[in-house]
Amino acid sequence: MFILDPDTNTVSLTLYRYLCENIVGTKNHVKTIRLLNTIRDNGTSTESEASITSGSFGEGLEMRGSDLDMMASSKFIEVYADEKTTHNSMLTYYKMETDDVKPGFTQLLSETNGKKALFQFCEELNGKHFLSSTLFKQFHSYNIDGAIIHGPCVSDKNGILDQCLCLHCKTWISQASQWISRSNNAWPSYNVKQNQLSNFHVSMWMDHFEPYTLHAIEVVKTLNSKLLRWSNDMMSVNVKKKTCLYKRRVHQIVYCDKSSLKYFYIYYMSLWCARFAQTIPLTNTRSSNKHQYKQYNSCFCILLQNIHHDAVSGWLMLASVFYKAKQYDKALHIIIYIITKCTPEKLYSFMDMSDTHYQMLKLKSIQEKTIVRLWKIKRVDVMKFERNSWLIPNELQI
């Protein structure tokens, strides 16, 4: 039997606490971030494109100076090395040609029977059409503010987001066969590890663990995660396909087996509904026709599903739609209700935790709730109007 030296055990626990509080977060925190990433990816993926949060944050880690790495994989394009595994007339296929190219690179030869619309991304060479990485990235950079081509990725002007446009190959190519059994110790490098632990001193972290400490760490680190906020802000509404996406999200919630996961889906459904509702044209419903009345009811129903991602902002947006419809008494009643919810123990992003907050987080009933259930009850988020939102009061538009 191996007996751990008491001094080594102390240092190990001390280092673990330091990593939890300052760098990685607790085991549950990492698991929560992974779940949020996975469910958000499921919700933002469409029939034509799969969204995947990758990099260190995709693994649930938020390191100092790290950015947000996102992959966008087309579902209508498939790559193959030697022979196709299947043939689908709805897909466009590219064949890998690795002759006369640098190691780690390939040319993608377009099939002549592919969709002609995709030829706009190709360059002709010796009578053959090859996919142009530059043209492909330039076309897909329209939805990123101040987009910059950064190696294989399209990045934003602030260097926060790296979006990699990907094509799927369903088989392992021969050049990458050794990756299956490669070592996982190559990253992070020694310098990266030293940078993260540069301020660690054992003497600083010898205090006794309180029972609620790790739970408080999970709440605070998730609440203050910049990468989580940025990735959540990327959720957009495809106006042309919003009804189809709405039904798909409802299906995800209804058929989710685990109640804890269901709350995560409801959380992202709520965020998405906040944007969906703002795309529905509204006018004064008191003197409107049948179509306008239907639009108003649709917006109202969508906004009722927007109250599940925090305790306040969803209700504020509901008050806004009543104000827009000139139903001021209803708007005022909701605002009065909202004011009663703005109490000292409420949580908001990037806050300094007070004794009141720590006392609240000590409660067993609070510790038993998932992070998104806690946000629904205790978090106060900002209310965001989209550009050209139909819910902005006329006075503010002026």
N, C-alpha and C positions, 0 to 999 in steps of 0.2 A: 504494500500500500504506500502511495506517495503522500507524504505529509507536507503541506505548504508551510513554509517558514512564516511566523507571525508578522515579521516586518514586511515580507513580500506580499502577504495577504492585505495588510494595511495599505500599501502602495497601490495594489491592484484595485481595491475598492475606491481609493482616493482618485485614481486615474479615471475609473468608471464614472464617478460623479462629475468630474471635470468635463469629460466628454459629453455627458448628458446635458449639463447646464450650459456649456459654451460652444460645442461644436456639432455633434451628431444629433443629440436628443436621445430620449429613452427608446427602448424596444417598441413600445406602443406608439410613440410619436412617429417613428420610421414607418411602422405598419400603417398608421393613419394616412401619412403622406402618400404612400404607395396606393392605398385604396382610393384616395381622392383623385390621384392621377389616372388610375385605371378607369374609374367611373366617369370622370370628365372626358377621357378619350373616347369611351363608348358613346357618350352623349353628343360629342362634337363630330364624330365620324359620320360620313354620309354614304349614299349608295355609290358614289364615284371615288371617294377618297377616305382612307383610314388615317386617323390622327393618333400619334404615339408620342408620349412624353418620354424622352430618353436622357442620356447623360447621367450625372450623379443625382440630379433631382428626381429623375425617373426611378432611381433606386431608393428614394426616400431620404437622401442626404442633401443638406444645404450647406455647402462649404463656403468659407470666406472668399469673396470675389467671384463666385461661380455665376454662370449665366444660365438661361433657360434654353435647353436644347429640345427642339420639336422635330419630329419626322412626319412628313406627309406622303403617304404611299398611295399611288394611283391604283384603283381597282380595275381599270379598263385597259391597262398595259401590263404585259408579262414578258419577262426576259428568260431566255433559255440558252444553255451552253452548247449542247450537241444536238439533242432531239427534244421535241416537245413531249411533256408528260401527257397532256391532253390537248384537244383542239376545241376552242369555243369561238364561234363566229362573231360573238359580241366583243371579243378582245382584240387588241392590236399586239402583235408579237414582234420582239426585237431579238435578233440572234447575236450572241457575243462573238466578237472576232478579236483574238489576242495576239495575232501575228503583227510584228513590227510596231508594238506599243511598249511603253515603259512598264516595269513590274508593278502590279497592283492596279493597273488601268485596263480598260477595254474599249473597243469601239462597238457601238450597237447598230447593227444593220437592220433597217426597216424592211419588212416584207412588202412586196408590191401590192398585195391584196388588203393591206391595212387601210384604216380610215384616212381618206385624203386630207381631212382637216388637220391631222397630226403631222402632215408633211411640212407645215409651217415651222415646225421645230427642227427640221432636218436640213443638212447641207449635202449637196451632191458632190461625190468624188468618184471619178472613173465610172460614171453611169450608175452608181449605187447611191442610195440615200441613207445617211448615217444621222442618228440623233445628235443634235447640238446641245451640249450642256448649257452653254451660254444663253442661247435662245430660249431654252426651256425655263431657265431660272428668271430671265428677264420678264417672260410672260406671266409667271406666277408671283412676281414681286409687287403687283399692284395693290395688294391688301395690307402691305406693311409700310408704315409711315417712314419716309426717308430711307427706303430700302437700299442696302449696299450689298454687292456681291462679295462674299467673304469665303474664298475657297470653294468647297462644295455646297456652301450654305448661302441663304439669303438672310442678311442680318438687318436689324433696325439701326437707326442713326446713333442711338445711345449705347449700342453694344450689349444690350440686355438679352435680346432674342437671337438665336441661331436656328433658322428653319431649314431643314435638309429635305429636298425633294427626292423621293425614292421610287424605284421600280422593283418589283418583286420577282425573284427567281426562286422557284419551288424546290430546287435541288441544290446540293452542295457542289460547287464547281471544284475541279481538281486542284486549282491553285490555292483554294482555301480549306482543303481537307484537313490540314494540320491544326486549324483553329479549333476543331472539335475537342482536342486533348491538350490545348495550350495551357500554360500556367496562368493563374489569376492573380499572381503577385507582382505583375509588371506595373500596375497602377494601384494606388498613387505612388509616386516616386518618393525617394527619401527627402528631397527638398520640400515637397508638398506636405509631408507629414510633419517636418520640423516647423514649417510655417504655421500650421494649425496648433502645435503644442508649444509655441515659443514663449507663452506667458504662464506655463504651468509650473507651479511649485507645490510640492506635497504639503508643506506647512500651511498653505492657504485653504486646504480642503479636508481638514481633519475633523470637522464638526460632525456631531451625531445626526443621522438621518431622521427626520420627522416622518411619520407615516404618510402624510399627504404631500410631501415634498415632490416626489416624482410625478404625481398627478398634476401639480401646479406647473411643473416644468413643461409637461406635455401641452397643457392649455396655452401657456405663454408663448412657447416656441411656434406652435401652429398658428396662433393668433398673429404673431409678428413675422410670419414668413413672407418675405418680399416676393420670392419666386412663386409661391402659391397665389398671391394676389395678382401678379402679372399673368399667370397662366389662366386664372379664372376670368380676368378681364378680356382674354382672347376669345371667349365664347361669343360667337356672332350668330345672327339670324339671317338665313338665306331666305329672302322675301318670296322668291318664286316657289320654294319648296317648304315653306314654314308649316303648312297644314300637315304634310307628310311627316316632317320631323316631329311635330307635336304629337301625332298619333304614335310614332315610334317610341318617344320618351314615355308616354303613358303606358305603352306595352311593357317597357323595361321595368317600370315601377310595379305594375300589377303582377307580373310573372316572376318577380324576384322572390326567392324562397326564404332568405334570411331577413328577419325584421331589421337587424342592425344595418345590413346593406341597403335595405329599402329606404332608410332615412338618408343615406348618402345620395341615392338617386333622386329623392325628393328635394334635397338641398340644391342639386344642380338643375333640376327641373324648375325650381323657384327662381334661380338666377337667370335661366334662359327665358322664362315667362316675363321677367322684368323688361327684357329687350323686345320680346315678341309683341307685347301689348302696345309698345310705343310705335309700332309700324302700322297699326290699324287706324285709318282716317276717322276722325271724330268731328262732329259739328254739334250745334245746339239741338239736343234730342227733343226738346219741348215743342218744337215746330218743324219736325223732320218727317221724312217719308219712311216707308217700311224698311227700305234698305239701310238707311242711316240708323234706325232704331236697332236693327239686327247688328250693325257694326258696334254700337254702344254696348249691347248685351254681351257680344263676343269679347270686347275689351274688358268688361267688368268681370266676366268669368275667368279670363286669363289672369287678371290681377289678383283674384282671390287665391290663386295658386302661387302668388309671388310673396307670400307672407311667411315662408318656411325657411328662409336662409338667415334671417336675423329677427330681432324683436320689434324693430321700428320702421325700417325703410320701406318695406312692402306696404305697410299701412299708410305711410306718407304718400306713396304713389297712388293708392286707392283714393285718398282724400283729394289728390290732384285731379283725378278723372271726374269726381263729383263737382269740383270747382269748375273744371272745364265745361261741364254740362249745366253750369249755373245753379246747381243744387247746393247752395251754400250752407243750409242747415245741416245736411248730412256730412259735408266736409268739416264743419266746425265740431260736430260730435266726435268724429274720428280723431281730429287733432287733440281734443280734450283727452280722449282715451290714450293717445300716444304720449302725452305729457305725463300721465300717471305711470307710464312704463319707464320713463327716464329717471331711474333711481341711482344712488351712489354706487351700488355694487355691480352695475352693468359693465360689460367688457367692450373695449373697442381697440382697433389695431394700433400697435406701436405705443401703447400706454405704459406708464410707470405704475406697477401694481402697488396698491395701498394695503394697509392692514385689513380693511373691509373686504377687499377682494380675496385675500388669503383666508380669512375666516369663512367666506362663502365657499371657497374651494375645499375646505376641510370637511364640509358636510358629506355624509355618506351618500345621500340621495343624489348629490351633484356628481360624485365620483363614479357612480354607477351608470351615468349617461354617456353615450357616445359624444364625440366632439361636435358633430353637427346638430345633435339634439340640444347640447348645451348652448350652441350659438343661437338656435331658434329661441331660446328662453332668455338668455343673458347678454347677447351681443347686440351692439348698436353699430350698424354699418352706415356708410354714406349713401345718400340717394343720388343716383346718376341719371341725368337726362341724356339720351342719345342725340346726336346732331339731327336736326329736323324732326324731333319727336313731336307727335301729335298731342302729347299730354302736357306740354309746356304751356302754362297760362298765357293768355294773349298779352297781359301786361309785361311779362318777362321777355316775350319775344320782341316787343318794342324796344 
